[in-house]
Amino acid sequence: MEDAAKKLDESIKWAYQYYAYLLGGIHQVSVQYRNVPDTHTSLSGDNVWAALIREQRATRQGALAGDYVAQLINDGQFGRNLTLKEVFAMPYTNPNWPLIATIDDLRTALFTLVHDGNWMIVNSDGTEALPDTPGQIQTGTIRQVLTKRPEPEPDPVDPADEQTHHADTKTETTSTDTTSENDTADSEAAYDRTTFTLSDTSITDLAKREQVWQMIANLASFLDPAKATGTDLQMVNFNVTITARRGETQGLVDKGNETPNMRTRVEEDDF
């Protein structure tokens, strides 16, 4: 009798080896189907969580970093500041965010983020709310937002110092004056943030593939280090998804793993 019950239990666990998770943006979501190892079962939450960690769709307890949360927010391109309620809902409502082990993990990550000087929590009246401990961060409030800390304004120049500066400048040579003007022009340069977005597009048509290739080739030429003296580039952020025959992107994956700050992920596709 015990042997029969054991076999039944094993058969039930074996029958439930599959699980699924969502992947994609808010307007375009795909369902990814996976299975746990043969010795595991999807009836066990621990087994499923371990599988999600391997797929980079969940985080280990205590392993969520503040910089990673900042990257997720930047990549989301929300176009506005998020309330703390929205931030704490992201792991459960946004497929691009991994699941978190506990709310305290996200609290700790935000605590680190707002204490590193680049981000801040702002009250509804515009004042900063700097928590002393992670537990002080409110998870369900809409009266506080997470935002990037503004750049500090330059110190005002004393008029007397300004006159002295101009007097000293007059004694410089012509070549020095030219350099000073160029430096001033550089310091007043304005910057644009340009974003290119290409939704899922079939490139089985060689003409369309050629168009996409030309765009990427132009981008590669624009980033060419050999042209560094001719362009003033500051930052780059891109997200590329390629669906190809299994194994054909391995060279790209290897190169991506060698590139600082780049994360790569390869998933089976039901294409």
Stockholm file with secondary structure:
# STOCKHOLM 1.0

chainA/1-271         MEDAAKKLDESIKWAYQYYAYLLGGIHQVSVQYRNVPDTHTSLSGDNVWAALIREQRATRQGALAGDYVAQLINDGQFGRNLTLKEVFAMPYTNPNWPLIATIDDLRTALFTLVHDGNWMIVNSDGTEALPDTPGQIQTGTIRQVLTKRPEPEPDPVDPADEQTHHADTKTETTSTDTTSENDTADSEAAYDRTTFTLSDTSITDLAKREQVWQMIANLASFLDPAKATGTDLQMVNFNVTITARRGETQGLVDKGNETPNMRTRVEEDDF
#=GR chainA/1-271 SS CHHHHHHHHHHHHHHCCEEEEEEECSSCEEEEEEECCTTCCTTSHHHHHHHHHHTTSBCCTTCCCHHHHHHHHHHHTCSSCEEHHHHHHHHHHCTTSCBCSCHHHHHHHHHHHHHSSSEEEEETTSCBCCCSSGGGSCSSCSSEEEEECCCCCCCCCCHHHHHHHHHHHHTSCHHHHHHHHHHHHHHTCCCCCCCCCCCSCCCCSHHHHHHHHHHHHHHHHHHCGGGTTTCCCCCCCCCCCCCCSTTTTHHHHHHHHHSTTCCCCCCCCCC
#=GC SS_cons         CHHHHHHHHHHHHHHCCEEEEEEECSSCEEEEEEECCTTCCTTSHHHHHHHHHHTTSBCCTTCCCHHHHHHHHHHHTCSSCEEHHHHHHHHHHCTTSCBCSCHHHHHHHHHHHHHSSSEEEEETTSCBCCCSSGGGSCSSCSSEEEEECCCCCCCCCCHHHHHHHHHHHHTSCHHHHHHHHHHHHHHTCCCCCCCCCCCSCCCCSHHHHHHHHHHHHHHHHHHCGGGTTTCCCCCCCCCCCCCCSTTTTHHHHHHHHHSTTCCCCCCCCCC
//
